[in-house]
Amino acid sequence: MARCEVCGNDYDKSFEVVAAGARHVFDSFECAIHRMAPVCEHCGCKVVGHGVEVDGRFFCCAHCAREAAGTTEAKDRVETGMR
């Protein structure tokens, strides 16, 4: 068993994430997201997906990137015409 670095729970199904050479231990994806997910620079929500990066800045969606970074180039990868 290993102790979650976010909530402190000592859980038999904890897991490790290695990122940028650092080892992290979590008991849930919720704790992993809380610790590791970047934060949108416009609205402040956690970026739990691809997000949008503009000049090294992270945003949750193209709308936030356009609003904060003043770019017109940011687009979400949403396929149009879906039924």
Backbone as a printed PyTorch tensor [residue, N CA C, xyz], in Angstrom:
tensor([[[  0.8390,  -1.1790,   0.0000],
         [  0.0000,   0.0000,   0.0000],
         [  0.8840,   1.2430,   0.0000]],

        [[  0.3380,   2.3010,  -0.5340],
         [  1.0820,   3.5540,  -0.5780],
         [  0.1480,   4.7120,  -0.2520]],

        [[  0.7100,   5.7390,   0.3260],
         [ -0.0630,   6.8940,   0.7750],
         [ -0.1730,   7.9380,  -0.3490]],

        [[ -1.4000,   8.3950,  -0.6010],
         [ -1.6630,   9.4230,  -1.6100],
         [ -1.0330,  10.7390,  -1.1720]],

        [[ -0.3130,  11.3700,  -2.0680],
         [  0.3680,  12.6150,  -1.7220],
         [ -0.5810,  13.8090,  -1.6280]],

        [[ -1.8190,  13.6610,  -2.0830],
         [ -2.7860,  14.7550,  -1.9900],
         [ -3.6460,  14.6350,  -0.7460]],

        [[ -4.3010,  13.4850,  -0.5770],
         [ -5.2590,  13.3490,   0.5270],
         [ -4.7230,  12.5530,   1.7130]],

        [[ -3.5960,  11.8730,   1.5230],
         [ -2.9980,  11.1220,   2.6130],
         [ -3.5770,   9.7410,   2.8330]],

        [[ -4.5250,   9.3240,   2.0110],
         [ -5.1400,   8.0130,   2.1550],
         [ -4.1220,   6.9170,   1.8550]],

        [[ -4.0450,   5.9310,   2.7090],
         [ -3.1780,   4.7700,   2.4960],
         [ -4.0460,   3.6830,   1.8810]],

        [[ -3.9200,   3.4870,   0.5820],
         [ -4.8820,   2.7090,  -0.1980],
         [ -4.1910,   1.5570,  -0.9060]],

        [[ -4.8120,   0.3780,  -0.8950],
         [ -4.1920,  -0.7940,  -1.5230],
         [ -4.2340,  -0.7470,  -3.0500]],

        [[ -4.9850,   0.1630,  -3.6250],
         [ -5.0450,   0.2900,  -5.0850],
         [ -4.4680,   1.6240,  -5.5620]],

        [[ -3.5590,   2.1820,  -4.7790],
         [ -2.9180,   3.4300,  -5.1970],
         [ -2.0740,   3.1640,  -6.4400]],

        [[ -1.7160,   4.2250,  -7.1260],
         [ -0.9250,   4.0830,  -8.3550],
         [  0.1110,   5.1950,  -8.4220]],

        [[  1.1140,   4.9680,  -9.2600],
         [  2.2000,   5.9240,  -9.4410],
         [  2.0890,   6.5930, -10.7970]],

        [[  2.4620,   7.8480, -10.8230],
         [  2.5950,   8.5940, -12.0710],
         [  4.0000,   9.1800, -12.0570]],

        [[  4.7410,   8.9570, -13.1330],
         [  6.0710,   9.5410, -13.2490],
         [  5.9980,  10.5870, -14.3550]],

        [[  6.3110,  11.8290, -14.0070],
         [  6.2760,  12.9310, -14.9680],
         [  7.4930,  13.8120, -14.7490]],

        [[  8.1770,  14.1190, -15.8130],
         [  9.3710,  14.9690, -15.7560],
         [ 10.3680,  14.4530, -14.7230]],

        [[ 10.4650,  13.1280, -14.6170],
         [ 11.4290,  12.5040, -13.7230],
         [ 11.0140,  12.4530, -12.2640]],

        [[  9.8380,  12.9710, -11.9410],
         [  9.3600,  12.9550, -10.5560],
         [  8.2850,  11.8840, -10.3890]],

        [[  8.3480,  11.1590,  -9.2840],
         [  7.3950,  10.0870,  -8.9780],
         [  6.3010,  10.6320,  -8.0660]],

        [[  5.0560,  10.3720,  -8.4410],
         [  3.9030,  10.8060,  -7.6540],
         [  3.0400,   9.5940,  -7.3430]],

        [[  2.4210,   9.5680,  -6.1650],
         [  1.5480,   8.4680,  -5.7590],
         [  0.1700,   9.0490,  -5.4330]],

        [[ -0.8700,   8.4230,  -6.0130],
         [ -2.2370,   8.8860,  -5.8060],
         [ -3.1480,   7.7060,  -5.5190]],

        [[ -4.2570,   7.9810,  -4.8570],
         [ -5.2390,   6.9320,  -4.6000],
         [ -6.4200,   7.0290,  -5.5530]],

        [[ -6.4910,   8.1050,  -6.3510],
         [ -7.6010,   8.2760,  -7.2950],
         [ -7.1820,   9.2180,  -8.4200]],

        [[ -7.9010,   9.1420,  -9.5210],
         [ -7.6500,  10.0800, -10.6140],
         [ -7.9850,  11.5000, -10.1790]],

        [[ -8.9710,  11.6400,  -9.3020],
         [ -9.3390,  12.9670,  -8.7990],
         [ -8.1380,  13.6420,  -8.1330]],

        [[ -7.4300,  12.9180,  -7.2760],
         [ -6.2540,  13.4800,  -6.6140],
         [ -5.1370,  13.7610,  -7.6190]],

        [[ -4.9530,  12.8740,  -8.5950],
         [ -3.9260,  13.0790,  -9.6120],
         [ -4.2160,  14.3440, -10.4210]],

        [[ -5.4700,  14.5410, -10.7910],
         [ -5.8550,  15.7380, -11.5340],
         [ -5.6320,  16.9800, -10.6750]],

        [[ -6.0280,  16.8990,  -9.4210],
         [ -5.8750,  18.0360,  -8.5140],
         [ -4.4070,  18.4860,  -8.4520]],

        [[ -3.4900,  17.5490,  -8.3810],
         [ -2.0690,  17.8690,  -8.2420],
         [ -1.3950,  18.1930,  -9.5700]],

        [[ -1.7620,  17.4900, -10.6540],
         [ -0.9340,  17.5470, -11.8530],
         [ -1.5060,  18.3060, -13.0400]],

        [[ -2.8180,  18.4490, -13.1190],
         [ -3.4110,  19.0900, -14.2990],
         [ -3.0900,  20.5830, -14.3210]],

        [[ -2.7450,  21.0990, -15.4990],
         [ -2.5270,  22.5470, -15.5870],
         [ -3.8520,  23.2910, -15.3920]],

        [[ -3.7480,  24.5650, -15.0940],
         [ -4.9210,  25.4090, -14.8640],
         [ -5.0690,  26.3710, -16.0370]],

        [[ -6.2930,  26.5140, -16.5260],
         [ -6.5660,  27.4520, -17.6070],
         [ -6.2260,  28.8620, -17.1410]],

        [[ -5.4270,  29.5620, -17.9290],
         [ -5.0020,  30.9090, -17.5470],
         [ -6.1110,  31.9440, -17.6790]],

        [[ -7.2190,  31.5750, -18.3220],
         [ -8.3160,  32.5350, -18.4690],
         [ -9.4080,  32.3190, -17.4270]],

        [[ -9.9340,  31.0950, -17.3350],
         [-11.0830,  30.8560, -16.4520],
         [-10.7170,  30.1430, -15.1530]],

        [[ -9.5050,  29.5840, -15.0810],
         [ -9.0500,  28.9680, -13.8430],
         [ -9.4280,  27.5120, -13.6380]],

        [[-10.1260,  26.8990, -14.6020],
         [-10.4920,  25.4910, -14.4170],
         [ -9.3010,  24.5870, -14.7280]],

        [[ -9.3360,  23.3720, -14.2040],
         [ -8.2850,  22.4020, -14.4980],
         [ -8.4330,  21.9360, -15.9520]],

        [[ -7.3150,  21.8060, -16.6350],
         [ -7.3260,  21.3430, -18.0240],
         [ -7.2050,  19.8270, -17.9920]],

        [[ -8.3330,  19.1520, -18.1920],
         [ -8.3910,  17.6960, -18.1260],
         [ -8.7230,  17.1880, -19.5300]],

        [[ -7.7820,  17.2730, -20.3900],
         [ -7.9680,  16.9010, -21.7890],
         [ -6.8310,  17.5390, -22.5700]],

        [[ -7.0360,  17.6950, -23.8470],
         [ -5.9720,  18.2470, -24.6820],
         [ -5.7350,  19.7210, -24.4170]],

        [[ -6.7990,  20.4850, -24.1950],
         [ -6.6390,  21.9080, -23.9770],
         [ -6.0310,  22.5780, -25.1910]],

        [[ -5.6400,  23.8220, -25.0030],
         [ -5.0400,  24.6210, -26.0730],
         [ -3.8190,  25.3100, -25.4820]],

        [[ -2.7070,  25.2720, -26.2100],
         [ -1.4950,  25.9410, -25.7600],
         [ -1.1510,  27.0370, -26.7610]],

        [[ -0.9310,  28.2500, -26.2530],
         [ -0.5410,  29.3830, -27.0830],
         [  0.6740,  30.0260, -26.4350]],

        [[  1.7890,  30.0090, -27.1490],
         [  3.0290,  30.6140, -26.6470],
         [  3.3890,  30.1430, -25.2370]],

        [[  3.2320,  28.8410, -24.9910],
         [  3.5930,  28.2660, -23.7030],
         [  2.5750,  28.4960, -22.6000]],

        [[  1.4300,  29.0740, -22.9170],
         [  0.3590,  29.3150, -21.9490],
         [ -0.7420,  28.2950, -22.1960]],

        [[ -1.3450,  27.7620, -21.1170],
         [ -2.3440,  26.7090, -21.2420],
         [ -3.7470,  27.2440, -21.0060]],

        [[ -4.6760,  26.7530, -21.8330],
         [ -6.0760,  27.1310, -21.7530],
         [ -6.9290,  25.8830, -21.9120]],

        [[ -8.1290,  25.9130, -21.3390],
         [ -9.0020,  24.7380, -21.4160],
         [ -9.6560,  24.6010, -22.7810]],

        [[ -9.8090,  25.7010, -23.5130],
         [-10.4960,  25.6520, -24.8110],
         [-10.0260,  26.8170, -25.6710]],

        [[-10.4070,  26.7780, -26.9400],
         [-10.0170,  27.8280, -27.8750],
         [-10.6290,  29.1700, -27.4930]],

        [[-11.8430,  29.1540, -26.9710],
         [-12.4840,  30.4090, -26.5590],
         [-11.6300,  31.1370, -25.5240]],

        [[-11.1970,  30.4110, -24.4900],
         [-10.3660,  31.0260, -23.4540],
         [ -9.0340,  31.5010, -24.0290]],

        [[ -8.4520,  30.7340, -24.9450],
         [ -7.1910,  31.1330, -25.5640],
         [ -7.3710,  32.4070, -26.3680]],

        [[ -8.4580,  32.4920, -27.1270],
         [ -8.7080,  33.7050, -27.9140],
         [ -8.9300,  34.9090, -27.0060]],

        [[ -9.6980,  34.7280, -25.9480],
         [ -9.9960,  35.8250, -25.0240],
         [ -8.7420,  36.3240, -24.3100]],

        [[ -7.9290,  35.4280, -23.8010],
         [ -6.7880,  35.8060, -22.9690],
         [ -5.5360,  36.1320, -23.7690]],

        [[ -5.2920,  35.3770, -24.8390],
         [ -4.0510,  35.5510, -25.5900],
         [ -4.2280,  36.4750, -26.7890]],

        [[ -5.4690,  36.8390, -27.0830],
         [ -5.7200,  37.7500, -28.1910],
         [ -5.4050,  37.1510, -29.5450]],

        [[ -5.4740,  35.8390, -29.6370],
         [ -5.1930,  35.1790, -30.9070],
         [ -6.4890,  34.8040, -31.6060]],

        [[ -6.4520,  34.7980, -32.9100],
         [ -7.6070,  34.3230, -33.6790],
         [ -7.3250,  32.9470, -34.2560]],

        [[ -6.1020,  32.4580, -34.0410],
         [ -5.6780,  31.1810, -34.6090],
         [ -6.1560,  29.9690, -33.8120]],

        [[ -6.4240,  30.1240, -32.5340],
         [ -6.7990,  28.9860, -31.6920],
         [ -8.1610,  28.4500, -32.1000]],

        [[ -8.2210,  27.1500, -32.3250],
         [ -9.4690,  26.4940, -32.6990],
         [ -9.5810,  25.1860, -31.9390]],

        [[-10.7900,  24.8670, -31.4910],
         [-11.0300,  23.5590, -30.8910],
         [-11.0860,  22.5280, -31.9990]],

        [[-10.7210,  21.2970, -31.6890],
         [-10.7590,  20.2200, -32.6820],
         [-12.0910,  19.4980, -32.6050]],

        [[-13.1260,  20.2140, -32.9320],
         [-14.4600,  19.6490, -32.9280],
         [-14.9090,  19.4170, -34.3560]],

        [[-15.3120,  18.2110, -34.6430],
         [-15.7490,  17.8870, -35.9910],
         [-17.1690,  18.4190, -36.1810]],

        [[-17.3720,  19.1510, -37.2500],
         [-18.6820,  19.6890, -37.5350],
         [-19.5260,  18.6690, -38.2810]],

        [[-20.8160,  18.8250, -38.2070],
         [-21.7230,  17.9490, -38.9240],
         [-21.9620,  16.6180, -38.2230]],

        [[-21.6140,  16.5120, -36.9470],
         [-21.8450,  15.2550, -36.2230],
         [-23.3230,  15.1050, -35.9190]],

        [[-23.8030,  13.8830, -35.9660],
         [-25.2160,  13.6280, -35.7070],
         [-25.3850,  12.8610, -34.4460]]])
